[in-house]
């Protein structure tokens, strides 16, 4: 078995683990610092909106001997605005200029025709009005709002409202970080960016729900035992799904990273950056928030309940008495394996192996089980 496989097995059996919930204040501080940095970048630099949202023109030229940097200088001098130039596979160029109307577009095309030494009729000019971009933006915000509402309703029904609230905070956290990175990096926000943002929300929610489902199963009849507090049960659930989260995130980041760093960076296909950056940052932020933000928040919310406060007092009181029965297992112990073998006198959950389940013992008798049938001797 691989090292990661061995680690996963040990995490599942509760032999090793990391105290995510116990160190939650540190991770909250890290998240707040990252979020403040993202918001500051957004406030200072702002977003570089593409022509889909600002309006502008896209010129596509046939094969030319002029390089992309030279064409960028020519286009910026002709338009008076920044230009984005990309080389096409056929040797032509794609020149994108924002805030250009029809009259200005004709002037730019004539200049490009003269400077690039191509016929004006061979240069294709596509104009995009700002009203179209505003419609797309409004529909994207509407879709995002509807998505958030449906997520909260679903999680409140399938789990509970505290988990729904924690998941909503984690989603807002992921969106804020992703948008802030766009502002700091300076990549253009296009329709592809919006698609990427909506995609990462679903992925982040999936990763969070996996942990929540494990926590829901592990915390059944939690108040009927005196071995673990709710926070400790939540931490065991995170460790139980940790390797799965790492594997799914790594597998998802590999192709997205190839698009961003190889396709967009090394090969110069800048159009891939629009969607790949949002996916890459969003996937990483989603995996982070599901482990370090969402589940610890649920633990904080739950331990404000009177019954969970009472459970914590009983657990701590029992541990204060000393003895093996009151000692907690490792912080990463999970809801499987040896987790349900020694739960204390009050555990009477439904399943063996659950962190709050009972010990199942077989009835024994000194007069039986030695190879002799039961009953009276004759």
C-alpha positions as CSV (number, residue, x, y, z in Angstrom):
1,X,0.0,0.0,0.0
2,X,1.2,3.5,-0.8
3,X,2.2,5.9,2.0
4,X,-0.9,8.0,1.3
5,X,-3.0,4.8,1.5
6,X,-1.3,3.9,4.8
7,X,-2.0,7.4,6.1
8,X,-5.6,7.2,5.1
9,X,-6.0,3.8,6.9
10,X,-4.5,5.2,10.0
11,X,-6.7,8.3,9.9
12,X,-9.7,6.1,9.5
13,X,-8.8,3.8,12.3
14,X,-8.0,6.8,14.6
15,X,-4.3,5.9,15.0
16,X,-3.2,9.4,13.9
17,X,-4.9,12.7,13.3
18,X,-4.7,16.5,13.4
19,X,-6.7,18.6,15.7
20,X,-8.4,20.8,13.1
21,X,-11.3,21.9,15.4
22,X,-9.1,22.4,18.4
23,X,-6.8,24.8,16.4
24,X,-9.7,26.4,14.7
25,X,-8.9,29.9,16.0
26,X,-5.6,29.8,14.3
27,X,-7.2,28.8,11.0
28,X,-10.0,31.4,11.4
29,X,-7.2,34.0,11.8
30,X,-5.5,32.8,8.6
31,X,-8.8,32.9,6.7
32,X,-9.6,36.4,7.9
33,X,-6.1,37.6,6.9
34,X,-6.5,36.1,3.4
35,X,-10.0,37.5,3.0
36,X,-8.8,41.0,4.1
37,X,-6.0,40.8,1.6
38,X,-8.4,39.8,-1.2
39,X,-10.9,42.6,-0.3
40,X,-8.0,45.2,-0.1
41,X,-6.8,44.1,-3.6
42,X,-10.4,44.4,-4.9
43,X,-10.8,47.9,-3.4
44,X,-7.4,49.2,-4.5
45,X,-6.9,47.6,-7.9
46,X,-10.4,46.7,-8.8
47,X,-11.4,44.1,-11.4
48,X,-10.2,44.3,-15.0
49,X,-13.5,43.7,-16.8
50,X,-13.4,42.2,-20.3
51,X,-15.2,43.6,-23.4
52,X,-18.2,41.4,-22.6
53,X,-18.9,43.7,-19.7
54,X,-17.4,47.0,-20.8
55,X,-18.1,46.8,-24.5
56,X,-15.5,47.1,-27.2
57,X,-14.2,45.5,-30.4
58,X,-12.3,42.3,-31.3
59,X,-10.3,42.3,-34.5
60,X,-9.2,39.1,-36.1
61,X,-6.5,39.4,-38.8
62,X,-5.2,37.0,-41.4
63,X,-1.6,35.7,-41.3
64,X,0.9,38.6,-40.8
65,X,4.6,39.0,-40.1
66,X,4.0,41.5,-37.3
67,X,4.6,40.1,-33.8
68,X,2.0,40.3,-31.0
69,X,3.9,42.9,-29.0
70,X,4.3,45.1,-32.1
71,X,0.6,44.7,-32.9
72,X,-0.3,45.6,-29.3
73,X,1.6,48.9,-29.5
74,X,0.0,49.7,-32.8
75,X,-3.5,48.9,-31.5
76,X,-3.0,51.0,-28.3
77,X,-1.7,54.0,-30.3
78,X,-4.7,53.8,-32.6
79,X,-7.4,53.3,-30.0
80,X,-6.0,55.3,-27.0
81,X,-6.8,52.3,-24.8
82,X,-5.1,49.2,-23.6
83,X,-5.2,46.3,-26.1
84,X,-4.9,42.5,-25.6
85,X,-3.2,40.7,-28.5
86,X,-3.0,37.0,-28.9
87,X,-1.4,35.0,-31.7
88,X,-3.6,32.5,-33.5
89,X,-2.7,29.1,-34.8
90,X,-2.9,30.2,-38.5
91,X,-0.4,33.0,-38.0
92,X,-3.0,35.7,-37.5
93,X,-3.7,37.9,-34.6
94,X,-6.7,38.4,-32.2
95,X,-6.7,42.0,-31.0
96,X,-9.1,43.0,-28.2
97,X,-9.8,46.6,-27.3
98,X,-12.3,47.8,-24.7
99,X,-14.5,50.9,-24.8
100,X,-14.7,51.3,-28.6
101,X,-17.7,52.4,-30.6
102,X,-18.5,51.7,-34.2
103,X,-16.9,54.9,-35.6
104,X,-13.7,54.3,-33.7
105,X,-13.7,50.7,-34.7
106,X,-13.5,51.6,-38.4
107,X,-10.6,54.0,-37.7
108,X,-8.7,51.3,-35.8
109,X,-9.3,48.7,-38.6
110,X,-7.9,51.1,-41.2
111,X,-4.8,51.7,-39.0
112,X,-4.3,48.0,-38.5
113,X,-4.7,47.3,-42.2
114,X,-2.0,49.8,-43.0
115,X,0.5,48.9,-40.2
116,X,0.1,45.2,-40.5
117,X,0.1,45.2,-44.3
118,X,-3.1,43.3,-44.7
119,X,-6.3,44.2,-46.6
120,X,-8.9,46.0,-44.5
121,X,-11.7,43.7,-45.8
122,X,-9.7,40.7,-44.5
123,X,-9.8,42.0,-40.9
124,X,-12.9,40.8,-39.1
125,X,-14.2,43.3,-36.5
126,X,-16.8,42.2,-33.9
127,X,-18.4,44.9,-31.7
128,X,-19.8,44.1,-28.3
129,X,-22.1,46.6,-26.6
130,X,-21.9,47.2,-22.8
131,X,-25.6,46.5,-22.5
132,X,-25.0,42.9,-23.4
133,X,-22.4,42.6,-20.7
134,X,-24.6,44.2,-18.1
135,X,-27.3,41.7,-18.9
136,X,-24.9,38.8,-18.5
137,X,-23.7,40.2,-15.2
138,X,-27.2,40.7,-13.9
139,X,-28.2,37.1,-14.8
140,X,-25.0,35.8,-13.2
141,X,-25.8,37.6,-10.0
142,X,-29.3,36.3,-10.1
143,X,-28.2,32.8,-10.7
144,X,-25.7,33.1,-7.8
145,X,-28.4,34.3,-5.5
146,X,-30.8,31.5,-6.4
147,X,-28.0,29.0,-6.0
148,X,-27.2,30.3,-2.5
149,X,-30.9,30.2,-1.4
150,X,-31.4,26.6,-2.7
151,X,-28.2,25.5,-1.0
152,X,-29.3,26.8,2.4
153,X,-32.7,25.3,2.0
154,X,-31.4,21.9,1.0
155,X,-28.7,21.7,3.7
156,X,-31.2,22.9,6.3
157,X,-33.6,20.0,5.3
158,X,-30.9,17.3,4.8
159,X,-28.8,18.2,7.8
160,X,-29.7,21.2,10.0
161,X,-29.7,25.0,9.8
162,X,-26.3,25.3,11.5
163,X,-24.6,23.3,8.8
164,X,-26.5,25.3,6.2
165,X,-25.2,28.5,7.7
166,X,-21.6,27.2,8.0
167,X,-21.7,26.1,4.3
168,X,-23.0,29.5,3.2
169,X,-20.1,31.2,5.1
170,X,-17.6,28.9,3.4
171,X,-19.0,29.6,0.0
172,X,-18.8,33.4,0.5
173,X,-15.3,32.8,1.7
174,X,-14.4,31.0,-1.5
175,X,-15.9,33.6,-3.8
176,X,-14.3,36.5,-2.0
177,X,-10.8,34.9,-2.2
178,X,-11.2,34.0,-5.9
179,X,-12.4,37.5,-6.9
180,X,-9.6,39.0,-4.8
181,X,-7.0,37.0,-6.6
182,X,-8.4,38.2,-9.9
183,X,-8.0,41.8,-8.7
184,X,-4.4,41.2,-7.5
185,X,-3.3,39.3,-10.5
186,X,-5.0,41.6,-13.0
187,X,-6.5,38.9,-15.2
188,X,-9.6,40.0,-17.2
189,X,-13.0,39.0,-16.0
190,X,-14.9,37.4,-18.8
191,X,-17.9,35.2,-19.3
192,X,-15.5,32.3,-18.8
193,X,-14.6,33.7,-15.3
194,X,-18.3,33.7,-14.3
195,X,-18.7,30.1,-15.5
196,X,-15.6,29.1,-13.5
197,X,-17.0,30.9,-10.3
198,X,-20.3,29.1,-10.6
199,X,-18.5,25.8,-11.1
200,X,-16.3,26.0,-8.1
201,X,-19.3,26.7,-5.9
202,X,-20.7,23.3,-6.7
203,X,-17.4,21.6,-6.1
204,X,-16.8,23.4,-2.8
205,X,-20.3,22.5,-1.6
206,X,-19.7,18.8,-2.6
207,X,-16.5,18.6,-0.5
208,X,-18.3,20.3,2.5
209,X,-21.3,18.0,2.3
210,X,-19.0,14.9,2.3
211,X,-17.7,16.0,5.7
212,X,-21.1,17.0,7.0
213,X,-22.5,13.6,6.1
214,X,-19.8,11.9,8.1
215,X,-20.4,14.2,11.0
216,X,-24.1,13.6,10.9
217,X,-23.6,9.8,11.1
218,X,-20.9,10.1,13.8
219,X,-22.9,12.4,16.1
220,X,-26.0,10.3,16.3
221,X,-26.9,9.9,20.0
222,X,-23.9,12.0,20.9
223,X,-25.6,13.1,24.2
224,X,-25.9,9.5,25.4
225,X,-22.2,9.0,25.9
226,X,-19.5,10.7,28.0
227,X,-16.3,10.0,26.1
228,X,-16.2,12.8,23.4
229,X,-17.5,16.3,23.1
230,X,-19.2,17.4,19.9
231,X,-16.1,19.3,18.8
232,X,-14.1,16.1,19.1
233,X,-16.6,14.1,17.1
234,X,-16.5,16.8,14.4
235,X,-12.7,16.6,14.3
236,X,-12.9,12.8,13.9
237,X,-15.2,13.3,11.0
238,X,-12.8,15.7,9.3
239,X,-9.9,13.2,9.7
240,X,-12.1,10.4,8.4
241,X,-12.6,12.2,5.1
242,X,-9.2,14.0,4.9
243,X,-7.5,11.7,2.4
244,X,-10.6,11.6,0.2
245,X,-10.6,15.5,0.2
246,X,-6.9,15.6,-0.7
247,X,-7.2,13.0,-3.5
248,X,-10.2,14.6,-5.1
249,X,-8.7,18.1,-4.9
250,X,-5.4,17.0,-6.3
251,X,-7.0,15.2,-9.2
252,X,-9.2,18.2,-10.0
253,X,-6.3,20.6,-9.8
254,X,-4.0,18.7,-12.1
255,X,-5.9,19.4,-15.4
256,X,-6.9,22.9,-14.3
257,X,-3.2,23.7,-13.4
258,X,-2.2,22.4,-16.8
259,X,-4.6,24.8,-18.5
260,X,-3.4,27.7,-16.4
261,X,0.3,27.3,-16.2
262,X,1.1,25.4,-19.5
263,X,-1.7,26.4,-21.8
264,X,-2.1,30.0,-20.6
265,X,1.4,30.7,-19.3
266,X,3.9,28.7,-21.3
267,X,2.0,28.3,-24.6
268,X,0.5,31.8,-24.4
269,X,-3.2,30.8,-24.9
270,X,-4.4,33.7,-22.8
271,X,-8.0,33.0,-23.3
272,X,-7.6,29.9,-21.1
273,X,-6.6,32.1,-18.1
274,X,-10.1,33.4,-17.8
275,X,-11.7,30.2,-16.6
276,X,-8.6,28.3,-15.4
277,X,-7.5,30.8,-12.8
278,X,-11.0,30.9,-11.2
279,X,-11.2,27.1,-11.2
280,X,-7.7,26.7,-9.8
281,X,-8.1,29.2,-7.0
282,X,-11.7,28.2,-6.3
283,X,-11.0,24.5,-6.1
284,X,-8.1,25.1,-3.6
285,X,-10.1,27.5,-1.5
286,X,-13.1,25.2,-1.5
287,X,-11.0,22.2,-0.2
288,X,-9.5,24.5,2.4
289,X,-12.8,26.0,3.6
290,X,-14.5,22.6,3.9
291,X,-11.8,21.4,6.3
292,X,-10.7,24.4,8.2
293,X,-13.8,26.7,8.1
294,X,-17.2,24.9,7.6
295,X,-16.9,22.0,10.0
296,X,-15.2,24.0,12.8
297,X,-18.0,26.5,12.5
298,X,-20.6,23.8,12.9
299,X,-18.8,22.7,16.1
300,X,-18.9,26.3,17.4
301,X,-22.6,26.6,16.6
302,X,-23.6,23.3,18.1
303,X,-21.7,23.8,21.3
304,X,-23.8,26.8,22.1
305,X,-26.8,24.4,22.6
306,X,-27.6,23.6,26.2
307,X,-27.5,19.9,25.7
308,X,-24.0,20.1,24.0
309,X,-22.8,22.3,26.8
310,X,-24.1,19.7,29.3
311,X,-22.3,16.9,27.3
312,X,-19.1,18.8,27.4
313,X,-19.3,19.3,31.2
314,X,-20.0,15.6,31.7
315,X,-17.1,14.6,29.4
316,X,-14.7,16.9,31.2
317,X,-15.9,15.9,34.6
318,X,-15.4,12.2,33.8
319,X,-11.9,12.9,32.5
320,X,-11.1,14.9,35.6
321,X,-11.9,11.8,37.7
322,X,-9.0,10.0,35.9
323,X,-9.0,6.4,34.7
324,X,-8.6,4.9,31.2
325,X,-12.3,5.0,30.5
326,X,-12.5,8.8,30.6
327,X,-9.4,9.4,28.5
328,X,-10.0,10.7,25.0
329,X,-8.6,8.9,21.9
330,X,-6.2,10.7,19.5
331,X,-7.5,13.9,18.0
332,X,-7.8,12.4,14.6
333,X,-9.7,9.2,15.6
334,X,-12.6,8.6,13.3
335,X,-16.0,7.1,13.4
336,X,-14.7,3.6,12.5
337,X,-12.5,0.8,13.7
338,X,-11.8,1.0,17.4
339,X,-13.8,4.2,17.8
340,X,-16.8,2.5,19.3
341,X,-15.0,-0.2,21.4
342,X,-14.7,1.8,24.6
343,X,-17.4,4.4,25.0
344,X,-18.2,4.6,28.7
345,X,-21.2,3.5,30.6
346,X,-23.8,5.7,29.0
347,X,-23.2,4.9,25.3
348,X,-26.2,3.2,23.7
349,X,-26.1,4.3,20.1
350,X,-27.4,2.3,17.2
351,X,-24.2,1.1,15.5
352,X,-20.9,-0.5,16.6
353,X,-18.0,1.5,15.3
354,X,-19.8,4.9,15.6
355,X,-18.0,7.3,18.0
356,X,-21.2,7.3,20.1
357,X,-22.3,3.7,19.6
358,X,-22.4,1.0,22.2
359,X,-20.1,-1.9,22.8
360,X,-21.7,-5.1,21.7
361,X,-20.8,-8.0,23.9
362,X,-21.7,-11.6,23.4
363,X,-23.4,-13.3,26.3
364,X,-21.1,-15.8,28.0
365,X,-21.7,-18.6,30.4
366,X,-19.1,-20.7,32.3
367,X,-21.0,-23.9,31.7
368,X,-21.2,-23.6,27.9
369,X,-19.0,-23.3,24.9
370,X,-16.6,-26.2,25.7
371,X,-17.6,-28.6,23.0
372,X,-20.5,-30.1,25.0
373,X,-24.1,-29.6,23.9
374,X,-26.3,-27.6,26.2
375,X,-28.9,-29.2,28.4
376,X,-29.0,-31.6,31.3
377,X,-26.7,-34.6,31.7
378,X,-28.1,-38.0,31.8
